[in-house]
Amino acid sequence: MLTCRSDQGGNFTSNTSNFTAKLSSLNIFTITLHGMVSTIGIVENLLILGVVGFHVRRSVISIWILNLAASDLLATASLPFFTLYMARGDTWTLGTTFCRIHSSIFFLNMFVSGFLLAAISLDRCMVVLKPVWAQNYRNTQLVGRICGGIWALAVICTIPFYIFRDTIPFKGRILCYYNYARFLPSGCDLKSLCKQRKEGLALMKLFLAFLIPLLIIIFSYVSVNSSLARRGCRRPFRFVRLVVAVIVTFVLCWAPYHLFIVIEMMAPSTHSVQAFTTKALPISATIGFLNSVLNPILYVFSCPDLCSKIRHSLGAVMESVLAEDLVDSARRRSTARSSISNSEFLMKRKNSAITSTLKPEEQDESCPTVLENM
């Protein structure tokens, strides 16, 4: 089969024996860290979804947070499979279809996060600049439809990455990476086509998932701050602080990944920078995954109401568990007391029956014996 694989791969260039020899040091730490991060991220995002979905009044803000948490949960739920891939010596053993699905979840989260953060920034901008419009038209139904459109657009943007993802035999292992030679048109130049596809996907990620959302975010908050400064109004710090923290985390987590993608795309394959890029890209992708783990922490520490709701919900769960234990304990004690009472009642009835069957003289004769034995 003709394959046109990207040169990226980091430790893909080392063979399985070398990986096994180094497994006792840095790789074990990295694999363990991935496992811990994935577990923490899944628990955090499930907690956010549970609390915001069932214990917080439905509002525009809660819908934004629910959709961000759902995207982050998808990303963190895929991390255990990436951890398994690393633990098996960078060899994909879960089949081609799941390779494409797993990779697509990573890119879907990338697009959804960028689109949602841009939409949230525009939402805050409209609230400040067009308060009358926001009062009349800004509601949970509109935001719900916008979120649905964002997810649909993100799925469409993810389709090319699903199409060109493939399992590729490479030096005794199986890589889950790009195969740009899929669906070749007739009479094409394979090398030129692969280069075009590689550049197209890299620029698509850079502009749609990072640069355009970042420009929208910057424009929105510059407009909001300028408008509030002209009016001499106080800035609504609580939600703005949350959004700014989430945006800064998004930039810090995703900027290294896109930077190395661009370097890999532009640098010649024989250039020395390619060796550095191939080692840095897997690490930068891991940093991108951390965005899905850090967002729930920002929700909790930047929103006191959400923090109190989580404490209340966890407290209610613990009280329910303790109440069930107390009820079971009381039921067991009540059952034990009733059984003892029944036994004592039966013994008394038996003794009274024996006593009533004795003759008066037998009772008189038995009393001294009892007294003597005392």
C-alpha positions, 0 to 999 in steps of 0.5 A: 500500500502506498503511504505518505506518513508525516515525519512527526512521531517523536519516540516513534523512531526508536524500536520496541527493545529500546523502549523496553530498556528505558521503561523503568525511568522516564516512561514509567513516570509519564505513563503513571502521570497520564493515568492520574491525569485521566482519572482526575479529569474524568472525575472532575468533569463528571462532577461538574456535569452532575452538579451544574446539570442537576443542582444549578438553575438553568441559565445561559452561563450554566449552558456554556459551562455544561458544554465545555465540561462535556467536551472536556469529559470526552477528551479526558475519557480518551486519555486512558487509551492513549496511556495504554498506547504508551504503555505498550511501547507506542504500539496501537493494538485497538484496531484502525476504526478505534484509532480514527475515533480516538484521534477524532475525539482529541480534535473534536475537543480542540475545535469545540473548546475554541468555538465555545470560548469565542462564543462565550466572549461574544456573548459577554460583549453583546450583554455589555454593548447591546443590553436591550437586545440581550434583554429581549433575545438572549435566553437559554433556548438561543444559547442551546441552539448556538451550542448545537451549531458549534458541536455540528461545526466542530464535527464537520471540521473533524471529518478530514482528520478522521478520514486521514487517520490510519494504522501504519506498520512502522519498524515492528510496531503499529502507529496511529497517525496520518496517512495522507495517501488515502483516497488518491485521485488518479494520475496525481503526484503522491509527494505533492498531494501529501504535502498539500494535505499535510499543510491543509490540515495543519493550517485548518487546525491553526486558524479555526481552532486557535487563531480565529477564536483567539482574535474573537476573544481579544476583540470581544474583551477589548470592546467590553473594557472600552465600553465599561471604561467610557461609562465609568461602570464597574466590571462584573469581576466574577464571571469575567474572572472565570472566563479570562482564566479559562481563556488564558489556560486555553492559550497556554495549553494549546499554543505549544501544540500549534507552534510545533505543528507549524514548525514541522510543516515548514521545516525541511524533513532533513533539517535538525529542527525536525528531530526536536519537533518530533520529540516535542509534539507528543509532549505538547499534545499532552499539554493540550489534554491538560486543558480539559483537566484544568477547566473544572478546577477553574470553574470551582475556584472562580465561581463561589456559588458552584463551589458551594453547590458542589460542597452541598451536593457532596454533603447531601450524598454523605448524609444520605449514605450515613442515614442509610447506615444509621437506619440499617443499624437501628433496624438491626438493633430493633430486630435483636431487641425484639428477638430477645424480648420474644425469647424472654416471654417464651421462657416466662410462659414455660416457667409459669406453665411448669409451676402451675402443674406442681401440687401444693405439697410439691411446691412446699417441698421444693422451696427448702431445697432451693433455699438450702442450695442457695 
